[in-house]
């Protein structure tokens, strides 16, 4: 799977290639509104650029993040459970480094595992063990959770298809955690993008002292040129992981720290990302009406659609079932519903 992702990345960087319908980048009309004063004011006028921008020492930001999760998830959080950072990748790398330094040589996971996890596992010699042939949203999903204390990775929602892990699966994992004392890492990079307007994420109900959860406000707002993300961690792990992160990656830029505050403020605002989600859903309706799809999987969250397209496969660069450790969806590809070039290209190829 990792080799497939790396092959796509190499081709993606060649200009004039095939239409990349699974693109990571997109756009929407609300960027300037979401950025607020950051849209038109240079960062040096908003803060002191002569000093390191120590995001983890920003206690106001950590308190704000804790408050927003307490509000969204109806579970009490404090700043002692928050590690803010400059993007998801640095936090994934930090967690994998911590596993390696802690002597962990095998982890279990629910498919699919994000390819950067696969990259770090390969580099650190960590064996990933799959606990289910089916993905969590598929009928008959019944993971074989090991009868031992371990580390379990899961993605919620399953980003390529925009579907949350079902409530019953989360409850079963919680019971298993309590029985075995296992640590669960939730890759929640695409959380808080529910199409029904709901804010609460079911994975927030996993045992707080046994769960690490990754959240990415840049995905929440689909503004990826700024970098911010945060981990929600057991209090006993905050200092070890925060110390490792700052020594691996250093401080963020002032612009990214200011954006982290702006994103948290928007998440606490009553409207949140409602207009963005409505825009995503409108693009979904548009691509359904265009005749560009032969079939599509149900989608409830995020800005990716998993669908079988009418366009000839050789005209597209796309992530298909192989990239997500999936079977039974031949011809399906991931489509970015915020990428106008992809939507327009698929529509044109369908004519």
C-alpha positions in Angstrom: 0.0 0.0 0.0 2.8 2.4 0.9 4.5 1.7 -2.5 1.3 2.5 -4.3 0.9 5.9 -2.5 4.5 6.8 -3.3 4.0 6.0 -7.0 1.0 8.3 -7.1 3.0 11.0 -5.4 5.8 10.8 -7.9 3.4 11.0 -10.9 1.4 13.8 -9.2 4.5 16.1 -9.3 4.8 15.9 -13.1 3.0 18.8 -14.8 0.7 17.9 -17.7 0.0 14.4 -16.4 -3.3 12.6 -15.9 -6.2 14.3 -14.1 -5.6 13.8 -10.4 -9.2 13.4 -9.1 -8.1 12.2 -5.6 -6.1 15.4 -5.1 -5.3 16.5 -1.6 -5.8 20.1 -2.4 -9.0 22.0 -3.0 -10.7 25.3 -2.6 -13.9 27.0 -1.4 -15.4 30.5 -1.3 -15.0 31.0 2.5 -11.3 31.1 2.9 -11.0 34.9 3.5 -13.9 34.9 5.9 -12.4 32.0 7.9 -9.0 33.7 8.0 -10.4 37.0 9.3 -7.6 39.4 10.1 -5.1 36.9 8.9 -6.3 37.3 5.3 -5.1 40.8 4.9 -2.7 41.6 7.7 1.0 40.5 7.7 1.7 38.2 10.7 4.5 40.6 11.9 1.7 43.2 12.5 -0.2 40.7 14.6 2.6 39.4 16.8 6.3 39.5 17.6 8.2 37.8 14.9 11.6 38.3 16.7 10.6 35.6 19.2 10.1 31.9 18.7 6.4 31.1 18.6 6.2 28.4 21.2 2.8 26.9 20.6 3.0 24.4 23.4 3.7 27.2 25.9 0.5 29.0 24.7 -1.7 28.1 27.7 -4.5 30.2 26.4 -4.6 28.1 23.2 -4.5 24.9 25.1 -7.3 26.0 27.3 -9.3 27.1 24.3 -8.8 23.7 22.5 -9.9 21.9 25.7 -13.0 24.1 26.0 -14.0 23.5 22.4 -13.8 19.7 22.8 -15.7 19.8 26.0 -18.4 21.8 24.2 -18.4 19.6 21.0 -18.0 16.1 22.6 -19.8 16.7 25.9 -16.8 15.1 27.6 -14.7 17.1 30.1 -11.2 18.1 28.8 -8.5 20.2 30.4 -5.4 21.8 29.0 -3.3 19.1 30.6 -4.6 16.7 27.9 -3.8 19.0 24.9 -0.7 19.0 22.7 -0.9 21.7 20.0 1.4 21.5 17.0 2.0 22.5 13.4 0.1 19.9 11.5 -0.9 16.2 11.7 2.3 14.8 10.1 4.6 16.1 12.9 2.3 14.5 15.5 2.1 11.2 13.7 5.9 11.2 13.5 6.2 12.0 17.1 3.8 9.3 18.2 5.7 6.7 16.1 9.0 7.8 17.4 7.6 7.5 21.0 6.5 3.9 20.2 9.9 3.1 18.9 11.7 4.6 21.9 9.2 2.8 24.2 10.2 -0.5 22.8 7.0 -1.2 20.9 7.7 -3.4 17.9 4.2 -4.5 17.0 0.9 -2.6 16.8 -2.6 -3.6 15.8 -4.9 -1.6 13.5 -8.3 -1.4 11.9 -7.9 -0.9 8.1 -7.1 1.3 6.5 -4.0 2.7 8.1 -2.9 6.1 6.9 0.1 5.8 4.6 2.3 8.0 6.8 1.8 5.5 9.6 3.0 2.8 7.1 6.0 4.9 6.3 7.1 5.4 9.9 6.4 1.7 10.7 8.7 0.7 7.9 11.4 3.1 9.0 11.2 2.1 12.7 10.8 -1.6 12.2 7.3 -1.7 13.8 5.1 -4.5 12.6 1.5 -3.5 11.9 -1.0 -6.3 12.4 -4.4 -6.0 10.8 -7.3 -7.1 13.1 -10.1 -7.2 10.5 -10.5 -8.0 6.8 -13.4 -5.7 6.6 -13.5 -1.9 7.1 -15.6 -0.6 10.0 -18.4 0.7 7.7 -18.8 -2.6 5.9 -21.6 -5.1 6.8 -20.3 -8.0 8.9 -17.4 -6.0 10.4 -16.2 -7.9 13.4 -12.6 -7.2 14.4 -10.6 -9.9 16.1 -9.2 -7.7 18.9 -6.2 -9.4 20.5 -6.4 -10.8 24.1 -3.4 -8.8 25.2 -2.3 -5.3 26.1 -1.2 -3.6 22.9 -1.6 -0.4 20.8 -4.5 -0.2 18.4 -4.7 2.3 15.6 -8.0 3.3 14.0 -9.1 6.1 11.6 -12.4 7.8 12.4 -14.0 8.8 10.1 -12.6 6.5 7.3 -11.4 9.5 5.3 -11.4 8.1 1.8 -15.1 7.3 2.0 -16.3 9.9 4.5 -18.0 7.5 6.9 -17.5 7.4 10.7 -16.7 4.3 12.6 -20.1 2.9 13.8 -21.2 3.6 17.4 -21.3 -0.1 18.2 -17.8 -0.6 17.0 -16.5 2.2 19.2 -18.4 0.8 22.2 -16.8 -2.6 21.6 -13.3 -1.1 21.4 -13.9 0.8 24.6 -14.9 -2.4 26.4 -11.8 -4.2 25.0 -9.6 -1.3 26.2 -10.8 -1.5 29.7 -10.4 -5.2 29.8 -6.8 -5.2 28.4 -5.4 -1.8 29.3 -4.6 -1.2 25.6 -3.8 2.2 24.2 -5.9 3.3 21.2 -4.7 6.0 18.8 -7.6 7.6 16.9 -6.6 9.4 13.7 -9.4 11.9 13.7 -7.8 14.2 11.1 -11.2 14.5 9.3 -13.4 14.8 12.4 -16.0 17.6 12.9 -16.9 17.6 9.2 -20.2 15.7 9.6 -22.7 16.4 6.8 -25.7 16.2 9.2 -24.3 19.2 11.2 -23.6 17.1 14.3 -20.5 18.1 16.3 -20.1 15.2 18.7 -17.6 12.5 17.7 -18.2 9.1 19.1 -14.5 8.2 19.6 -14.4 10.9 22.3 -16.2 8.4 24.5 -13.2 6.0 24.5 -11.5 5.8 27.9 -9.6 9.1 28.4 -6.7 7.5 30.2 -6.1 5.0 27.4 -6.8 7.0 24.3 -4.8 9.4 22.1 -6.8 11.3 19.5 -5.5 13.4 16.6 -7.6 16.4 15.5 -6.8 18.7 12.6 -8.5 22.2 12.4 -7.0 22.9 9.0 -9.1 20.0 7.6 -12.1 21.3 9.5 -11.8 24.6 7.6 -10.1 23.1 4.5 -7.3 25.7 4.7 -4.1 23.7 4.3 -1.6 26.4 3.6 -1.6 27.0 7.3 -0.5 24.2 9.6 -2.1 23.3 12.9 -3.3 20.2 14.6 -3.4 18.8 18.1 -3.4 15.7 20.1 -5.8 14.9 22.9 -3.9 12.6 25.3 -4.0 10.9 28.7 -2.5 13.4 31.2 0.4 11.0 32.0 1.5 11.1 28.4 1.3 14.9 27.8 4.7 15.9 29.0 6.7 12.9 27.4 5.0 13.4 24.0 5.1 17.2 24.1 8.8 17.1 25.0 9.6 14.7 22.2 7.6 16.7 19.7 9.4 20.0 20.4 12.8 18.4 20.2 12.0 16.7 17.0 10.2 19.5 15.2 10.9 22.8 17.0 8.5 25.7 17.3 5.9 26.6 14.7 5.7 29.9 12.8 3.9 32.9 14.2 1.4 32.7 11.4 0.6 29.0 12.2 0.1 29.8 15.9 -2.2 32.7 15.1 -4.1 30.5 12.7 -4.5 27.8 15.5 -6.2 30.5 17.6 -8.3 31.6 14.8 -9.4 28.0 14.0 -10.2 27.3 17.6 -12.3 30.5 17.8 -14.2 29.5 14.7 -14.8 26.0 16.1 -16.2 27.6 19.2 -18.4 29.9 17.2 -22.0 28.9 16.7 -21.8 28.6 12.9 -18.5 26.7 12.8 -17.8 25.3 9.4 -21.5 25.0 8.4 -21.1 27.0 5.1 -18.1 24.8 4.1 -20.0 21.6 4.7 -23.0 22.9 2.7 -20.6 23.8 -0.1 -19.2 20.2 -0.1 -22.7 18.8 -0.2 -23.7 21.0 -3.1 -20.6 19.8 -5.0 -21.7 16.2 -4.2 -25.1 16.9 -5.7 -23.5 18.5 -8.7 -21.2 15.5 -9.5 -24.2 13.1 -9.0 -26.3 15.0 -11.5 -23.4 15.3 -14.0 -23.5 11.7 -15.1 -19.8 11.4 -14.2 -20.4 8.5 -11.7 -21.6 4.9 -12.3 -22.0 4.2 -8.6 -20.9 5.8 -5.3 -20.5 4.7 -1.7 -22.6 6.3 1.0 -20.9 9.4 2.4 -21.6 11.2 5.7 -18.6 13.3 6.5 -15.5 15.0 5.1 -14.8 16.2 1.5 -13.9 12.9 -0.2 -16.2 10.7 -2.2 -15.5 7.1 -3.0 -17.1 6.3 -6.4 -17.0 4.4 -9.7 -16.6 6.9 -12.5 -17.5 6.9 -16.1 -14.3 8.4 -17.3 -11.7 6.0 -18.8 -9.3 4.8 -16.2 -6.2 5.7 -18.3 -7.2 9.4 -18.3 -7.1 9.6 -14.5 -4.6 9.6 -11.7 -6.5 8.3 -8.7 -6.4 6.4 -5.5 -8.4 3.2 -5.8 -9.3 0.3 -3.5 -5.7 -0.9 -3.4 -4.5 2.3 -1.7 -6.9 1.8 1.2 -6.4 -2.0 1.8 -9.9 -2.6 0.5 -11.5 -5.2 -1.8 -14.8 -5.5 -3.5 -14.8 -2.0 -5.0 -13.2 -2.5 -8.3 -13.3 0.7 -10.4 -14.0 2.9 -7.4 -11.7 5.9 -6.8 -11.4 8.7 -4.2 -12.7 12.0 -5.5 -12.0 15.4 -3.8 -15.3 17.3 -3.7 -13.4 20.6 -3.1 -11.2 20.2 -6.2 -13.0 22.1 -9.0 -10.5 20.9 -11.6 -11.3 17.3 -10.7 -15.1 17.8 -10.7 -15.0 19.7 -14.0 -12.7 17.2 -15.6 -14.8 14.2 -14.6 -17.9 16.0 -15.9 -16.2 16.7 -19.2 -14.9 13.2 -19.6 -18.4 11.8 -19.0 -19.8 13.6 -22.1 
